[in-house]
Every structure is written in C-alpha cells, then in structure tokens.
Amino acid sequence: MQSALGSPIDGLKSAGFERVVDAFRRTFGARGELGGAVAVTVDGSAVVDLWGGWRGPDRQRAWDRQTLTNVRSATQGLMAICVLQLVENGDLDLEAPAARYWPELAGCGGSIIPVCWLLSRCCGVSGTTLDSRMTSDARLDLPILERRFVEQKLSGELAAIGSRGGMSYGYLVGRVIERSIGQTTSQFFAANVAAPLNVDVHIGVDSRDLSRCSAFGGFMSADDRSSMKMPPVSTVELGGYATALGLATVYGALADGSGRLLTPDTIELGRARQGQCVEVAAGLHGEFGLGFALGGEQRGFGPNPRAFGYGSHGGSVGFADPEHGIGFAYVTNGAGSVLRDDPRTMALVDALYSCL
C-alpha cells in the first residue's frame, strides 16, 4: 500500500482506492468527525488502512494506528461468529431450547425458545423495560441481570413480530455461550477469533490497553472503562474494542473463501434470512440472519443484499461481502446523528464500491 498522508488523516491505501481516502478526509470537514479509522480488505489483503482526528473530545491526543475504539452494538457481529463456531464444533444446537444451556431461562419461555430465535431477535424477550429500570451499575452486575431476565415473561405479541431490546441480545446470547462451554464470550473470542487472525479486536478491554482507547463524547469515560478488565458476559453487547484494520480483517476472513473462521456452509447458514424484525427500543425495522444484520436498502453494507455484519448507533460498523471478497470496517468515537445508515459510513461505503 502507498502512503495516504494529508491532514487531518494518515495511513495507507492501494492504488485505485483514492475515492475512499477523499471520502474519509471529508468526514472531518463537512461531517464534523471527531476521530476514527476506516479499513478495507479485498480477498484477504488490506487495501485501505486510514485513521485521523482525535481520541477524545478534549482533542489532546491524536488518533493513531493502534487506537482502540468501543464499537458498541457492532460487537453483536463478533458474538455471532462465536456462536457459529460453537455450532460447527457441536457445542451448540441452534434448534435446541435455550433453556438446555441456561435452565433458569425456562421461566420466561426458554423451554420453548430455540437458540436460533435468540440470534434472529425473534425470541419475544425484549430488554426494553429491563433497560429502562436499571442503573449503570446494575447492568454490570451479572447476578442482577440474570435475575431480571429469568423473571421476565415471554411476550407473544413481541414473538410474533420479532423483538430486540437495547441491551438484550448481548445478555441472552452471551449467557448461552458461557453456559454451553464454561467460558465467557470474551475468552472464547480471544482464543478462537482474535488469536488465529492476529488481530487487534477484543470483547472487553484489558487495563493495559486503556491508555490507547478512544473516548466517546458523553458515552463512556476512562473511569468507566477502568473497571472493565474483562467484563462479565452481561456487558458484551457494548463491550467490543477494535482497530478498523482488525475489524475489517475479521470480516475479510468471512469474505475471502479461506474458511479461516467458518466454513463456507456455516457462513451461508449465518447469513440465511430469518425474516423481518422490529427493534423495539428504536422502532426500526430490519432483516437478520443468525446473529448478523443483512444487507439491502435498510443497511449500509453496500449494494450487495447478501452482505452481512453489524453497525452501531455511534457509527462504527463492520461487514463482509463474500461476492466481492470485501471486509470493511469503520470505527469512530464521534456520536452518530441517526440510529442506522450513518452518513459517515454510507459515504465511505459508496466510495469503496465506486472503486471496484
């Protein structure tokens, strides 16, 4: 790759991807970006790796290649990879009732809810009410969280339309992972996804890495993160930390046909359409596979309706496009103005596909 130097950004890009550089530079102008990074892999090789701006609202430390960012809800795509690996290994049965792995969940319908419904957001157990009545400290207390979930009642109405509360996916899926293998999602991801690819992507942040984490304006301070050396399973939905290159490499491994993380058949299983879902907390409609959001007009994953990944309200996103061999990631600490298809992400994705 060639240098892409030019204030306010730095990094490398391959010939032919100049439009991505231009679009990224504009995020710091007209779109008012604080700090961020974008990376693209094609057929397993990095073709774009750019970063720029500031690590926090105080604008005291410049973003660099090793800056870690909390990717918030984009963590859900990383969790989906973990689940699908467990399915491949025979440790999880997607059609089995969730209560097989988490017996206490039977009280709220877990004896009739299959694991696949948790992944496709059609389980009828919404975290909306749960989220609104819980303090920040309570959300980090695993026993409290588990008790709140098992005390909920299955909503037939929500099950009929599909549902997702603001924090429920991470709690439910993460707990099933932990109960099935005796490891946290953080531990499993580190050993089976991050280590084989040698990528700077984590579920949870080690105290040794706090100094290189970016800070969201008003979302999570350094003090908040300091207690999250390895967060409990309950925090995993919002607990993913990554560089753009690391996240793009993960999705690139799902797009390049290498089978490094999942076999082609399992990838097809993961992106098989499960139907429309209403994200109850946000009032948004979308279509999901098994753990992944799917491409199309409603998602910022480019023109391929079979692309898959996950994004967040903050703007961070990662996705795979196997038909084009693309792994894409954009990570940011700037607050997003919309809940989906952030204009910063959309501009970068549009620029990428115009280069192909």
N, C-alpha and C positions, 0 to 999 in steps of 0.2 A: 504494500500500500504506500501511497505518497502522502507527504505532509499536507495537512489542510489548515495550516496556520493562518490566522487572521482574526483580530479582535472582534468579538469577545469569545471566540471559540478556539479550541485546539484539537489535535487528533490526527487521524489518518483516514485516507479513503483511496479506493482503487479508481483507476481511470474509468470514466463513464458514469460516475455517481456524483457529479458536481451539483446536480439539482438538489440532492439530499443535503449537501453542505449549505447551499443557499437557503433552503427552507429552514434548516436548523439555525442559521445565523439570524433569520427573520424572527424566530421565536423570542429573541432577546430585544427585538425592536418593537414592531407593531403589536406583538402578542404579550409583551411585558414579562417574559420568563425571568424567574429568579436564578435558578440553577438547574442543570440537567445534563443528560447524556443520551445519545442515540447510537445504536449499533445494528448492523445487518450482517448476516452470514448467507452465503449462497453455495449450495452443495457442500456445506461443511467448512467453508473457508470464509474468514472475515473480509468483507469488502468495505465496510464503514465502521469506524470507531471514533466518535466525536464526543466532546464534552465542553462545557463552558459555564460561565456565571459564577454564582456564589453558593457556598454550603449552607448558609443561613441568612435570615432576614437582617442580621447586623452587618452583612457584607464585609466581614473581616477576613474570611478565608476563602480563597479561590477553589472552585471545583477542580479536581484532577482525575487522572485515570483510575485511581484506586478509591475514589469516594463511593461509599456505600449509601444506598437510599432505601428507606422503608417503602416498599411497593404496595403496601396496604392490601386492598382486595385482590390485586393481581397474584397474591400468594395462593389463591384458590387453584389456579392452573398448576402450580407446583405440587399442591396436595393431590390433585387428580393424577399426576404422574406416579406418585407414591402408591395410590390405591390400585392403579392399573398394573404396576409391578407386582403388587401383592396378589392380584388376580392371576397373573401369569405364573407366579410361584406356587399357586394353590393354597395360599394362606387366607384368601377371602373369596367368598362365593357371592356374586352380585345378586343372585336370586334368593339368597338366604335371608330370613328376617333379621333386621338389625339387632334384635334382642338376643340372637345367638351369640353375638360378640359382646353386647352390652346388656346384660339381663335386666338391669334396673329400668331400661327404657321401655320395657313391656307395658308399664303403667300408662304411658301416653300413646300407645299404639304400636310400639316397637315390635310386638309379636306378629303384626300383620304388615308392617312396613318393610319392604325388601331394601337391601343395601343400595341397589341401583336407584331407588327413589330419593335417597339422600343426595346422591350425586347429581341427579337431574332436577333437583329442587321441587319435587312433587310429593314430598312426604307429609305435607299438611301440618308440620310442626314449625310454626313461624316464630322467629325471635323478636317480633315487633314489640309485643307487650313486655316481653322479658327485658329487652334492651332499655326500654323507656323507664323502667323502675329500678334499674341497677346503677350503682355508683361505679366510678372508675376502679376503685379498689376491689369491689365485688367481682368485676369482670376478670380480675387477675387471680381470683380465689377459686381454685378448681372444685373443692367440695361444695361451695355455694352454687357455682354454675351447674354442677351435676344435679344437685337437688332441685334447682329451678326447672331444669329441663325435664326431669323424670316426673315432676309434679304437673307439667302441662298436660292438657287434654288434646287429643287429635281433633283437628277441625275438619269435618267432612267437606265444608264449603271450600276451604283452602286446598284440600287434597284434590278436589275436583278441578281447580284451575291451576294448580301448581303454586308454590309459595316459597319465598325466601325472605327471612328477616335480615336485618342489617348485619348481625353477627352470627347467625345460627349455623351457617354452613361449616365454619371452622370448628365450632364446638362439637357438632354432631359427627362430622366425618373424622375429625381428629381423634375423638374419643374411641370411635370404632377401630381406627388404625392402632391406637395404643392397646386396646383390649385384645386385638387379634394377634399381636406379635410381642407384646410386652416391652415395646419401645415407644418413645414419643415420636411424633412426626418429625421433629427437629433431628433426632438421632438417625432415623431411618433415611431421611432425605440426604443428610450429610454423607452417609456411608454408601448409598446406592445411586445417588444422582450427582451430587456435587463432586465427590472424590473421583469417580471414574472419568468425569469430564475435566477435572482440574479447573473448576470454575469458581469464581468469587460470588457465590449465591448461597444464602443461608435462610433457614427458618428459625428465627431467633438470632440475637446478636450477642457475641461474646464480649465481656468487659474490655478485653484487649483491643477490640475494634471500635470502641465508642469514639475515639479521637478522630476517626476518619468517616464517621456518619454525618450525613447532611441532616439539617433540622427543618421540619415543616413549620411554616408560619402558623403558630397557634394550635398545631395538632399534637406534637409530641416533643417535649423538651429533653435535653440531655439528662436531666434529673430523672425523668420518667424512664428513659432507656437504661439508666444505670442499674436498675433492679432486674433487668431482663437478660441476664447472662445466658440462660437457656429457658425461655418462657414456658410455663405449663401449657399443656395441649390446648387449653381453653383460649389462648391468645393467638393461635397460629394463623387465623384468617388474616389478621392485620400484622403478622409478625415476619413477613418475608423481607429480607435485605439483599440487595444485589447491585452490582455494576451493570451498566447497559450491555457491555460485551458478554458478561457472564450469563445474563438472562437470555440474550439472543443466541448464545451458544447452546443453552439448554433446548430452546425451541428448534434451533437448527438441527440438533441431533434427532428430532422427531420429523424433520422435513427432508433429510438428505438420503434416506433409504438405507442408512448404515445399520439400523437395528441396535444402536449402542445403548439406548434406554428401554425401548419397547420394540417388540416385533411388529412388522407391518400389519399383521392381523389385529394385534391389540390396539394399534393406532387407529385402525378403521373402527374398531369397537368403541373407542373413546370418542370419536367424532361422529358416530351414528346419531342421527337426530332423534331426540326423545320427546319432542313436542314443545308447544309454546308454554311459557311460564310467566307469571306475573311476579315481579319483585315487589312484594307488598310494601316494604318500608319506603321505597322510592316511587311506587306507582308506575314502574316501567315494564314493558312487555319485551320478551326476548325468547330466543330459542337456545336450548342447551343440548350438549351431548352428555357423556358421563363425566361430569366434573368440569368440562370446558364450555365456555361460551362459543357459539358458532358464528361463522361469517355471514355476510349478506348485507342488505341495506341498513340494518339496525346496528351493525358493529363496525368498528374502524379497523378491520383486518384486510383491507384492500378489496379488489374486485372478485376474488375467488370465494364463492359461497361456501366452499368446503374448508377454508382456512379456519383455524381454531386457536383459542388461547384464553387470556383473561386480562381485563383492564380494571382500573380503579377510578374512584371519584377524583382523586388527586391528579390524575392524568397519566400515571405510569401504566404501561401495557407491555405484554409480550405475546407473540403469536407465531404459529407455524403455518406455512403454506407449502405442503408437500408437492403440489402440482408444479410449483415454480422453484422448489428446493430452498425456500427462504425461511430463515429465522430472523425475527425482528424484535427489538426492544427499545422502548423509550422510558427513561426514568427521570423523575423530576421532584423537586421539593416545593414547587410553586402550587398554590391552591388552584384547583380547576374551577371553571365557571359553570360547567354542566356536569350532569351525572354520567353521561355516556358520549362517546364520539367527540372527545375534547378537540377543539380546533387546532391545538398544537400538534397532537398526534395525527389528526386527519391530514394536515398539511405535509407532514413528513412521510406518511404512507402514500399519499398521492404522488409526491415527488419520487419516492422509491420506484413505484410501478411505472412512472413515466420514463425511467432509465432502462427498463428491461426491453 
